[in-house]
Amino acid sequence: MEDAGPLTCPHCGAALDAAPAETTQEIACPQCGGLVAIAEAQHEGDGTVADAASPPPSRDEELDGIRIRQLAAARRAAYRSRSYCVIAAIVCVVAIVQLGWNGVKLLRAGGGTLRPISYFLFAILAAWGVAHFMRKAVEFHREARQSALPEPTAPPDFSTLGDGSERWKNLEDVR
C-alpha cells in the first residue's frame, strides 16, 4: 500500500501520530479527544482516517458532557471548600479553649496582666474566625446544594400519561 501522507482526525482535522496497523486499533485524538479507529484499509486518499467505530457525537452532546463534568467538578469543589471551612472553625474553637485556659492560668498565678489580656484578645480573634468560617461553610453548602436547572415556568403536563388500565387489557389479550 502506498503512503497516504500524515493522518488527520475526521472530527477536528488535527494531525494524528499513528502508523497504519495490520489490525484495527482505536486511538484518541490529542486535540478533541474523539476516538478514531485506524486500520490499514481505512486510509483515504486525502489523508483522513475513516471512523469505523461510531459516528462522531454532535457538538451539542459534546458540550452537554463537558458542562456536566464542569458542574460535577464545581460541586465537588464546593463540598471540599465547605469541609475546609468547618475544619478551620473547629481549629478556632480549640484555639479559643486553649487561649482561655492559658489566660485563666496566668491570671491565677499572678504573672501580670498584659500576657493574659493578650491571650483573651487572641481568643476574641479566634471567635471571629469561628463566625467567619462557619458563615463561609454555610455559603459553600448552599452553593453545592443548589440545582443547576432553573425552576420550571409551567407545571408538568400529566394528561398524556395513562392510568394503568391498558395493562389489564393487554393481559386479557394474552389469553
N, C-alpha and C positions, 0 to 999 in steps of 0.2 A: 504494500500500500504506500502511496506517496505521501509526503508530509503535507498536511493541510495548513501549516503555519501555527501560530500561537492560538491556544484555545481561549474562548471568551464565554462568560456566563450568559445564558439566554435571558436571565431576569434583568440584570443591570449592565451587562456589556463589559464587566471587568475582566482583566486577563487572569487566567487560571494557571496555576503551576501543577500541571498534571500531564503525564505521558499517556499515550494510548495504552490501554490494558488489553490483555488477552481475554479476560472475563469482565463482566460489568462490575464497576466499582462506583460507589457513591461518595462524593466529596462535598464539603460545604464551601460556598463562595466566601472569600475573606471580606468582601465588601458588603453584600446584602444578607449573607447567611443562608441563602437559598440552597437547597440540596440539588445537586446535578449528578445524574447517572452518566458515567463515561464508559464507553466500550469502543473497541477499535472500529466497529462498523458504524458507529454513530457520528463520526466526524463528518461535518458537512463541508462543502466546498468553500464557504465564506469564513471558515474558522470558528464558527459557533458549534456548541455541543448540544445535541438534542436531549431534552429531558424526558427520559423514559419512565421515571418513577411516577410522577403525577403532574398535572398542570400546575403552573405557579399560582399561589394564592392571590386573590385580588388585593389591591392596595388597601381597601377598607378593612379586610380581615387582618392584614398585617398590622395596620395601625391600631386596630382593636386589641390585638395581642400585646403590642407594645404598651398601650395605655393601661391594660390590666396589670402588666408587670410593674409599671410605674406606680400605680395605685397600691399594689401589694407592698412594694418597697417603701412607699411613704407611710403606710400603716405600720409596718414593722419598725420603721424609724421613730414613729410617734410612741409606740409601746416601749421601745428601748429608752427614749428620752424620758418618758414618764418614770420608768424604773430608776434611772439615774437621779431624777429629782427626788424620788421617795428615799433613796439611799442617802442622798445629801441631807435631806431633812432629818433622817434618823441620826446621822453623824452630828448634826447641830444639836439635837436633843441630848445626845450623850455628852457633847461639849458643855451644854448648859448645866447638866447634873454635875459633871466633874469640876467645872469652874465654880459653881455654887458651893460644892463641898470643900474645895480648897480655900475659898474665901471665908467660909464659916470657920474652918480650922485655924486660919491665920488670925481671925478676929478673937477667937477664944484663947489663942496662945499669946496674944498681946504683942504681936510683931509689927505694930504700926498700923496706920490706916490707909496709906497710899497703895500698897500692894493688894489688900483685899478689895479696895474700891476698883482697882483696875480689873480684878477678876470679875467683879459684878458687872462692870461696863462691857467686858467681852462676852459675858453671859447674855446681856441685853442684845448685843450684836448677833449672837448666835440665835436668840429668839426671833430676831428679824429674819435671819436666814431660814428658820423653820417656816415662818409665814410665807416668805418669798418662794421657797422651793415647793411647798405644798400648793400654792396658787398656780405655779407653773405645771405641776403634776396634774392638777385638775384640767388645765387648758389642754395638755397633751392627751389626756384621757378623752376629752370631748372631741378633739380632732381625730383620734383613732376610731371613735365610735360612730362618727357621722357617716351617713350614706353618701356614696358617690353619685347616686341617682337623684335627680330632682324630684320633688313631690309631684304626683300626677295632677293634671289640671281638671280631669273629669273622673268620676267614679268608674270602676270597671264595668263592662257590659257582659253580664252572665246570661243574656237571653238566648244566645246560640248554644248553650250547654244543655244537654239532655238531663232528664231526671232519673235515668236508670231503667225505666220501664221497657226500653227497647231490648235490653239484655234478656228479659224474660221471654220476649217474642223470639229472640234468636235461639234460646234454649228449646222452645217448643218446636222450632223448625228442625232441630237436630233429630228429634224423634221420628 
